[in-house]
Amino acid sequence: MFNFVKRNKVYNKFIEEKVNIIIQKDIIDTLLLGSEIFMNYLKKELPNTNNFNLKNDIKRIEEISEKLIKVNDGEEGEVTINITVAEFLIFKFAIETVEDLLLNFKIQKEIMEQYKEFIGMINKKYDTLDTREVKEYYEFISSYDDPKQQVLN
């Protein structure tokens, strides 16, 4: 039961705490495409799981997409979006997961190079997080696939 309380505390921290992400405007359309692909995958998984957090992950990706659309004004340069740590974690997972799929689209080589650089920057930001807390967060959200686990832990 103590693990559940500790994990719940980390979960609540991650849905409230914010991080800034700097994005080159040139890759926003590619990030939006990747987010859409990932979101569609999650939506297809909904009927196959009891994990309540899957809906939250879809909502988080949608919120990030809305922020990206708002800052995508066609001008060059970079923008900063402010997202929660929970949003950051699912966004990181999404853009890494679809990277190879994006190669099937006719995306300019320079854009894909910037996308890969962005993933590198995201990984550096990820490395600043407390690895124990990230583990606790993922264990908390995965425990909802098996409700008995949250009581036993």
C-alpha positions in Angstrom: 0.0 0.0 0.0 2.9 2.3 0.7 4.2 2.0 -2.9 0.8 3.0 -4.2 0.8 6.2 -2.1 4.3 7.0 -3.1 3.5 6.4 -6.8 0.3 8.4 -6.6 2.3 11.3 -5.1 4.7 11.2 -8.0 1.8 10.9 -10.5 0.2 14.0 -9.1 3.5 15.9 -9.2 4.0 15.0 -12.9 0.6 16.1 -13.9 1.2 19.5 -12.3 4.9 20.2 -12.7 5.8 22.0 -16.0 8.8 21.9 -18.4 9.6 24.2 -21.3 10.3 22.6 -24.6 12.1 24.6 -27.4 11.0 23.7 -30.9 12.3 24.8 -34.3 9.2 25.9 -36.2 10.4 24.0 -39.3 9.5 20.7 -37.6 6.1 21.6 -36.2 4.2 20.1 -39.1 6.3 16.9 -38.8 5.7 16.8 -35.0 1.9 17.2 -35.6 1.9 14.4 -38.2 3.8 12.1 -35.8 1.4 13.0 -32.9 -1.6 12.3 -35.1 -0.2 8.9 -36.1 0.5 8.0 -32.4 -2.9 9.3 -31.3 -4.6 7.1 -33.8 -2.7 4.1 -32.5 -3.7 4.8 -28.9 -7.3 5.2 -30.0 -7.2 1.8 -31.6 -5.8 0.3 -28.4 -8.6 1.8 -26.2 -11.0 -1.2 -26.5 -8.2 -3.6 -25.6 -7.2 -2.3 -22.2 -8.5 -1.3 -18.8 -5.8 1.3 -18.3 -7.6 4.6 -17.5 -4.5 6.5 -18.3 -4.7 5.7 -22.1 -7.5 8.2 -22.4 -5.3 10.7 -20.5 -2.4 10.0 -22.8 -4.7 10.7 -25.8 -5.9 13.9 -24.2 -2.3 15.0 -23.4 -1.2 14.4 -27.0 -4.2 16.4 -28.2 -3.3 19.3 -25.9 0.3 19.3 -27.1 -1.0 19.3 -30.7 -3.2 22.3 -30.0 -0.2 24.2 -28.5 1.8 23.3 -31.6 -0.9 24.5 -33.9 -1.2 27.8 -32.0 2.5 28.6 -32.3 2.8 27.4 -36.0 2.3 30.8 -37.6 4.5 30.2 -40.7 7.4 32.3 -39.5 10.8 30.9 -39.1 12.6 30.5 -35.8 11.9 28.7 -32.6 9.1 28.6 -30.1 8.8 27.4 -26.5 5.8 25.4 -25.3 5.2 24.8 -21.6 3.9 21.3 -20.9 3.5 19.1 -17.8 6.0 16.4 -17.1 3.3 13.8 -17.8 2.6 15.5 -21.2 6.4 15.6 -21.8 6.8 11.8 -21.1 4.0 10.8 -23.5 5.2 13.3 -26.1 8.8 11.9 -25.9 7.5 8.4 -26.3 5.3 9.4 -29.2 7.9 11.2 -31.3 10.4 8.4 -30.7 7.9 5.7 -31.6 6.9 7.2 -34.9 10.3 8.4 -36.1 10.8 5.4 -38.4 7.3 5.6 -39.7 7.8 9.2 -40.7 10.5 8.0 -43.1 7.7 6.6 -45.3 6.4 10.1 -45.9 8.1 12.5 -48.3 9.6 14.7 -45.7 12.6 16.8 -46.6 15.9 15.4 -45.4 16.7 18.6 -43.5 13.4 18.4 -41.6 14.1 14.8 -40.6 17.6 15.8 -39.4 16.0 18.6 -37.3 13.5 16.1 -36.0 16.3 13.8 -34.9 18.1 16.7 -33.3 14.8 17.5 -31.5 14.7 14.0 -30.2 18.2 14.4 -28.9 17.2 17.6 -27.1 14.2 15.8 -25.7 16.4 13.0 -24.4 18.7 15.5 -22.7 15.7 17.1 -21.0 14.5 13.6 -20.0 17.9 12.9 -18.5 17.4 15.8 -16.1 14.3 14.0 -14.5 14.7 11.9 -11.4 14.9 8.3 -12.8 13.3 6.9 -9.6 10.3 9.2 -10.0 9.9 8.4 -13.6 9.9 4.7 -12.7 7.4 5.3 -10.0 5.2 7.3 -12.4 5.2 4.5 -15.0 4.5 1.8 -12.4 1.6 3.8 -11.1 -0.1 4.2 -14.4 0.6 0.7 -15.5 -0.9 -0.6 -12.2 -4.3 0.3 -13.6 -4.2 -2.5 -16.1 -4.5 -4.8 -13.1 -6.4 -3.1 -10.3 -5.4 -5.8 -7.8 -1.7 -4.7 -8.3 -2.4 -1.3 -6.8 -3.6 -2.8 -3.6 -0.9 -5.5 -3.4 1.9 -2.9 -4.0 
